[in-house]
Amino acid sequence: MKRGKKLGSLSNAEIVAEFEHLCIEQYDAMERNENNRANRLLWKVNDLENELKSRLGDQRHVLKKLFGHPNMQVRLSAAQANLRVDYIAARQGLQAIVDSKWYPQAAEASFILRNIDSGFYRPT
């Protein structure tokens, strides 16, 4: 994403592309134990998700195209973003990540599902 470009001026397709790019960067940062960088990228991914959420009709569903992405962090982030808009598909995506045993994403997906099942976490 170009520096200084407002999220509101991006198309849904541009947001999906940036979401994918940032999740891959986050994955790489996690692999290199660059935790501060990974956390900063998480906030940027969250900003993109919130922008889609704020759009008419809640546009987070456009991230569903990333459910089958080869990068597990992209899959995890897309599934988590879709829990409110398509719970069944998002939950299946999270369960597939758990079943893959691809860590640390499988652990995070398991944590999310346990918190939903216990009532501790309610997707918004």
C-alpha positions in Angstrom: 0.0 0.0 0.0 1.3 3.4 -0.9 2.4 5.4 2.1 -0.2 8.0 3.0 -3.0 6.5 1.0 -6.2 6.5 3.0 -7.9 3.1 3.6 -11.3 4.6 2.6 -10.0 5.4 -0.8 -9.0 1.7 -1.5 -11.2 -0.7 -3.4 -12.2 -3.9 -1.8 -9.8 -5.7 -4.2 -6.9 -3.5 -3.1 -7.7 -4.1 0.5 -7.7 -7.9 -0.1 -4.4 -7.7 -1.8 -2.9 -5.6 1.0 -4.4 -7.9 3.6 -2.7 -10.9 1.9 0.6 -9.0 1.6 0.7 -7.9 5.2 -0.3 -11.4 6.5 2.6 -12.9 4.5 4.9 -10.3 6.0 3.6 -11.1 9.4 4.2 -14.8 8.8 7.8 -14.1 7.8 8.4 -11.9 10.8 7.1 -14.6 13.1 9.4 -17.2 11.5 12.3 -14.9 12.1 11.2 -14.2 15.7 10.7 -10.5 14.9 7.8 -10.2 17.4 7.6 -6.4 17.5 7.4 -6.3 13.7 4.8 -9.1 13.7 2.7 -7.2 16.2 2.9 -4.0 14.2 1.8 -5.9 11.1 -1.1 -7.4 13.1 -2.4 -3.9 13.8 -2.2 -3.0 10.1 -4.1 -6.1 9.2 -6.7 -5.3 11.8 -7.1 -1.8 10.3 -7.9 -3.3 6.9 -10.4 -5.7 8.5 -12.1 -2.8 10.3 -12.2 -0.8 7.1 -14.1 -3.6 5.3 -16.3 -4.0 8.4 -17.3 -0.3 8.2 -18.3 -0.5 4.6 -22.0 -0.8 3.6 -23.2 -4.3 4.3 -19.9 -5.3 6.1 -17.6 -6.3 3.3 -15.3 -8.7 5.2 -16.8 -11.5 3.1 -14.4 -10.5 0.3 -11.6 -12.1 2.4 -13.2 -15.5 2.0 -11.3 -15.9 -1.3 -8.2 -16.2 0.9 -9.4 -19.3 2.9 -7.5 -21.6 0.6 -4.3 -19.5 0.4 -1.0 -21.4 0.6 0.2 -19.2 3.5 -1.3 -20.4 6.8 -1.2 -16.9 8.4 -3.3 -15.5 5.5 -5.8 -18.3 6.0 -5.9 -17.8 9.7 -6.4 -14.0 9.5 -9.1 -14.4 6.8 -11.0 -17.0 8.7 -10.9 -15.0 11.9 -12.1 -11.9 10.1 -15.1 -13.8 8.7 -16.4 -15.3 11.9 -19.2 -12.7 12.2 -20.1 -12.6 8.5 -19.9 -16.3 7.6 -19.6 -18.3 10.8 -19.8 -21.8 9.4 -17.3 -21.3 6.6 -14.9 -19.4 9.0 -15.2 -22.0 11.7 -14.5 -24.8 9.1 -11.4 -22.8 8.0 -10.2 -22.5 11.5 -10.7 -26.2 12.1 -8.8 -27.1 9.0 -5.9 -25.0 10.3 -6.1 -26.9 13.6 -6.2 -30.2 11.8 -3.1 -29.2 9.7 -1.0 -29.0 12.8 0.9 -26.1 11.2 2.2 -24.3 14.2 1.9 -21.6 15.5 -1.2 -20.9 13.4 -2.8 -24.2 14.4 -2.5 -23.3 18.1 -4.0 -19.8 17.5 -6.9 -21.3 15.6 -7.5 -23.9 18.4 -7.4 -21.1 20.9 -10.0 -19.1 19.0 -12.3 -22.1 18.7 -12.0 -22.9 22.4 -12.8 -19.4 23.3 -15.9 -19.3 21.1 -17.1 -22.6 22.4 -16.7 -21.5 26.0 -18.5 -18.3 25.4 -15.5 -16.2 26.3 -15.2 -14.8 22.8 -18.0 -13.6 20.6 -17.1 -12.5 17.1 -18.0 -9.0 16.2 
